[in-house]
Amino acid sequence: MLPAGLTRAVQSGGRESVARQLLLGVVLCISLGVAGGDSCSADRKPVVSYEDLSPVPVYQSPGVVDFSQVLLDIERFQLVVGARNHILALQLRDLSLLQYL
């Protein structure tokens, strides 16, 4: 359920002042429980060091470049990856090649 002020602003078709609309947006953000959380704040971004990533398996194949599409297939426990002129099915545990198209 929307707060009464927000309901009136929506029904009025946007005739409210800009300041009032901004205030109502903040009220909506608070009422949805995301104000003050990471969802409304873009100043914190996760940072992972190269050392932390070093134990993560890496797949490389000569001539395969421009990896652009990734599909996680949970049922088959595999990762389907699209690259320029290639489709690869990789084992999710260690990224070993299952199928090359």
Secondary structure, DSSP 8 states (H G I E B T S, - for coil): ---HHHHHHHHTTS-S-HHHHHHHHHHHHHHTT-TTSTTT--S------HHHHTTS-----TT-----EEEEETTTTEEEEEETTEEEEEETTT--EEEE-
